[in-house]
């Protein structure tokens, strides 16, 4: 959604996260509550900074507790149909991400250059852990090694997905 003084950011209620080899970027295909789609592109550099902030947002506890919390979140992750972008949906590069937090919910405000386009995705602790697991798997698929994932963040549930399959 193009942001004007009279509009709010597009609230994405479902996202599919996929690494696109030819772009060497992560794509987020998002859907709002009325079925509108957008495709947001995230660079490795921007994601590296974001992942660190996301991990910091989680409750800071002992590694054993973190590992159990991560395993619980992963076990609650229900497979869904992917969000598929149509050829005419809006595609844009994310240049900035603002993190908002209130009452156990984190909002990620994705912004294009000069804030021409803005979208928001909200996570609670469980859904954030699930998305971090997805990002971790996409990082592995991409061969990106620039994030120092914590030792408790070793995926314990193997999804058995073929290479290049989108997860959401």
C-alpha positions in Angstrom: 0.0 0.0 0.0 1.3 3.4 -0.9 1.5 5.4 2.3 -0.2 8.8 2.4 -1.3 11.0 5.2 -4.7 9.3 5.2 -3.7 5.7 5.0 -2.2 3.2 7.5 0.4 0.6 6.8 -0.9 -2.6 5.2 -1.4 -5.1 8.0 -0.1 -8.5 6.8 -2.0 -11.3 8.5 -0.2 -14.2 6.7 3.2 -14.4 5.2 5.3 -16.9 3.3 9.0 -16.6 3.5 11.2 -17.9 0.7 14.8 -17.4 -0.4 15.1 -16.5 -4.1 18.4 -17.7 -5.5 18.4 -15.4 -8.5 17.8 -12.4 -6.3 20.0 -13.6 -3.4 17.3 -12.2 -1.1 14.5 -13.3 1.1 11.1 -12.6 -0.2 8.1 -12.2 2.1 4.8 -12.7 0.3 2.2 -11.2 2.5 -1.6 -11.2 2.6 -3.9 -8.9 4.4 -7.3 -9.7 5.9 -9.1 -9.0 2.7 -6.8 -11.0 0.5 -4.6 -8.3 -0.9 -1.0 -9.4 -1.6 2.4 -7.7 -1.6 5.9 -9.1 -2.1 8.5 -7.5 0.1 12.2 -8.1 -0.6 14.7 -8.2 2.3 18.5 -8.1 1.8 20.9 -10.2 3.9 22.4 -7.2 5.5 19.1 -5.9 6.7 18.0 -9.3 7.9 21.2 -9.9 9.8 20.5 -6.8 11.9 16.9 -7.8 12.3 17.5 -11.3 13.4 19.8 -10.0 16.2 17.0 -7.7 17.4 14.4 -10.5 17.2 16.5 -12.8 19.3 17.1 -10.0 21.8 13.3 -9.5 22.1 12.7 -13.0 23.3 12.8 -13.5 27.1 16.4 -13.8 28.2 16.7 -17.1 30.1 19.0 -20.0 30.5 19.8 -21.8 27.2 18.0 -25.0 28.4 14.8 -23.0 28.9 15.2 -21.3 25.5 15.7 -24.6 23.8 12.5 -26.0 25.3 10.6 -22.8 24.5 11.8 -23.1 20.9 10.9 -26.8 20.6 7.4 -26.0 21.9 6.9 -23.2 19.4 8.2 -25.4 16.6 5.9 -28.3 17.6 2.9 -25.9 17.5 3.7 -24.8 14.0 0.8 -25.9 11.8 1.5 -26.2 8.0 -0.6 -23.8 5.9 -1.0 -23.2 2.2 1.6 -20.7 1.0 0.7 -17.1 0.2 1.2 -16.9 -3.6 1.7 -13.5 -5.2 0.1 -12.8 -8.5 2.2 -11.4 -11.3 0.6 -8.0 -10.8 0.9 -7.7 -7.1 3.1 -4.9 -5.7 6.8 -5.9 -5.3 9.1 -3.6 -3.3 12.5 -3.5 -1.5 12.5 -3.0 2.2 15.0 -0.3 3.2 14.1 0.1 6.8 12.4 -2.0 9.6 11.1 -0.4 12.8 10.3 -2.7 15.7 7.4 -1.8 18.0 6.6 -3.8 21.1 3.6 -3.7 23.4 2.0 -6.2 25.7 3.9 -9.2 24.5 3.4 -8.5 20.8 6.1 -7.4 18.5 5.3 -5.4 15.4 7.7 -5.2 12.5 7.1 -2.1 10.3 8.6 -2.7 6.9 9.3 0.5 5.0 10.5 1.2 1.4 12.8 4.1 0.5 11.2 7.4 1.6 8.4 5.3 3.2 6.5 5.2 0.0 5.3 1.7 0.9 4.8 0.4 4.4 3.6 -3.0 5.7 3.4 -4.4 9.2 3.5 -7.9 10.6 2.8 -8.7 14.2 4.2 -11.6 16.3 3.7 -13.0 19.8 6.5 -15.0 21.3 5.4 -18.3 19.8 4.8 -17.0 16.3 8.1 -15.1 16.4 10.0 -18.3 17.4 8.3 -20.0 14.5 9.3 -17.3 12.1 12.8 -17.4 13.4 12.9 -21.1 12.7 11.7 -20.4 9.1 14.4 -17.7 8.7 17.0 -20.0 10.1 16.1 -22.7 7.5 16.1 -20.1 4.7 19.5 -18.9 5.8 20.8 -22.5 5.6 19.2 -22.9 2.2 20.9 -19.7 1.0 24.3 -20.6 2.5 24.2 -17.4 4.5 26.4 -17.8 7.6 26.7 -14.2 8.8 24.3 -14.5 11.8 25.6 -16.1 15.0 22.5 -18.2 15.8 22.4 -19.1 19.5 23.4 -22.7 20.4 19.8 -23.4 21.6 18.5 -22.6 18.2 19.3 -25.8 16.5 16.1 -27.0 14.7 14.9 -30.1 16.4 12.0 -30.8 14.1 13.0 -31.8 10.6 10.2 -30.8 8.2 11.6 -33.0 5.4 11.0 -30.4 2.8 12.8 -30.4 -0.5 15.3 -27.7 -1.2 13.8 -24.4 -2.2 10.3 -25.0 -0.8 8.7 -22.0 0.7 7.8 -22.2 4.4 5.3 -20.0 6.2 
